[in-house]
Amino acid sequence: MPNDATTDLDTDVDVLVVGAGISGVAAAYHLRTQCPDRSFVVLENQESFGGTWRTHTYPGIRSDSDLFTFGYRFKPWTGTPIATADKILEYMGEVIDENDLDQFIRYNHTISNAAWSSADKRWTVQASVAGSDEPVEVRARFLWMCQGYYRHSEGYTPTWPGMDSYEGDIVHPQTWPDDLDYANKRVVVIGSGATAATIVPAMAGDAAHVTMLQRSPTYFATGRNSNELAEMLRELEIPDEWTHEIVRRKVIFDGAQVAKMSRLEPETVKAELHQGITDILGDDYPLDPHFTPTYRPWHQRIAFVPDGDLFHAINDGNASVATDEIETFVEKGILLKSGETLEADIVVTATGFNLNVLGDIAFEIDNEPMDFAQTVTWRGAMFSGVPNMTWVFGYFRASWTLRADLIADLVCRLLNHMDAKGVDVVTPTLGDDAGMELKPWVEAEDFNPGYIRRGIHLLPKQGDRDPWIHTQNYVEDKETLPLADLDDGSLHYS
């Protein structure tokens, strides 16, 4: 475990990375390899690395993206495509150990505010350290925000009538109690996304019964938790690095095809997704209303169910689905608007999370509060009028890490470009594009999950032309970002 003490913390660095999750570890690796002369430090508010994979401890916690693309491009993944949290943490730990990154990470450091001074050409960051009354101040030339996009300390739970009268336990997956005993208990899991689809089969074997209660259904994809191409290449004793890259490209290609088909032939995609469910539950099981969303596939994220475990739990009678709205909580469970009562000893609110913009940190630029929502994104990574800062925001329809790696390449190239130009500051500047049409960070007709709808007003805008577009297309980004012109006039250097 790296030293958490402040005495060995370099308080004046070239780059400050915020967060030691998937994005932060990627940033540290790429800084070491692409900008070896840059000093940097990673501040993490948890007691160790991992982000989501450390803070989420609910039953069955696993990835909802395949690890060939959720894993880093520089570190081969050798396990099953969908991995549990402990396997992901083990993988990240190997990345840290193999690249000697622990010397740069300081845990238990919670940042409260960050202030940019044009006179000093520095960010000054204030942080507190768990177990210490002494605040910490770090000055950095560049700020690399890798803290993710949701609040780890609390999940999103709607307020329903009667919750105070309910006699059972109400828990949210983000704050799962270590001592929660659900053996032989009746459980209702509210939600229909990847988290609910993970928790239901994980609890079904021990609970008396688990009901997934959804207001509206989600599209699910079923399949073996294996990759035939990877298995074949491994059997042929192809090097892990080659296997990782080949399978990674195949997964990306297939994903792009599904996304395209979802737009052009949504009914065909829907029929294929439904067939996977029918293969397990049988032709007599009603797909409508439980598994037929009102939106087209990929308008929200498709949840992958490895080995169809959710549907096997339903088929075995250990779990069931109710599609309805909540009228009120009652003493022994939940009364639905249809009049049915779901009795429950435990209610799990797998209802999403609260959007976290830049880590809930208070930002200032030259003593003026920064209103992030009034900025315009530069290539989905930097923001108009905000000097020397980038934010990693991953893909909706592909693995988060794909974008983390691409943005790392872009930032390292930018830092090296600044060195070559002999400048200290880079600021995206709208210039002649100031009058262009502005759009939301993501348009509702493209992607509209609840956490985005609830928090879109907090997010930057995007424009109607390059480089002011927040592209959500990895296939396009992997071609355009490495070639992005850093001297096209959209970046102001000083």
Number of C-alpha atoms within 10 A of each C-alpha: 11 13 14 18 15 16 8 10 19 14 17 18 18 16 23 25 25 27 29 27 23 26 32 28 26 23 28 26 20 18 21 17 12 16 16 10 11 14 17 23 24 24 25 25 21 20 15 17 26 26 22 17 20 16 18 17 18 19 15 17 20 21 21 21 19 21 22 29 24 23 23 22 17 14 17 20 23 16 16 17 22 23 19 15 20 15 16 23 19 12 20 23 17 13 19 20 12 11 14 13 18 20 16 18 27 27 22 19 25 21 23 14 15 19 20 27 14 13 7 10 17 23 27 21 22 19 20 17 19 17 9 11 8 11 14 17 18 20 23 24 22 25 24 24 21 28 28 26 19 20 17 20 10 13 20 19 16 8 7 12 13 15 16 10 13 20 15 18 12 15 18 21 25 22 15 15 12 8 6 10 11 16 14 14 17 20 28 28 27 21 22 26 22 22 24 24 25 24 22 30 23 19 23 26 15 15 19 16 23 29 22 24 28 22 14 18 23 24 24 24 19 22 14 14 17 15 17 11 14 22 15 12 17 15 9 9 10 13 11 16 14 13 22 25 18 15 19 22 14 15 18 18 12 12 15 17 11 17 19 13 16 18 15 11 14 18 14 13 19 19 10 14 19 18 17 17 23 16 12 17 18 12 11 7 12 12 16 10 14 21 20 19 16 11 14 16 25 23 20 19 19 17 21 22 21 19 14 21 19 26 24 16 21 21 15 11 12 20 24 19 20 19 19 18 15 20 17 18 21 20 17 16 24 26 19 18 12 11 11 13 17 18 19 25 19 23 23 23 22 27 22 23 22 20 24 18 19 20 21 15 15 16 20 18 17 12 10 10 11 17 14 20 16 15 19 29 28 24 22 24 22 25 26 21 20 20 27 24 22 23 23 26 21 23 16 15 19 22 21 20 23 21 24 25 23 17 28 24 18 19 24 19 16 14 24 16 14 17 11 9 11 11 12 16 19 21 19 25 20 23 12 9 15 11 9 13 11 16 15 16 22 20 13 13 8 11 17 18 13 16 17 19 14 13 13 19 14 16 22 23 26 27 23 13 12 14 22 25 21 24 16 19 15 20 12 10 18 15 10 12 16 13 10 14 12 14 10 9 13 21 22 17 17 13
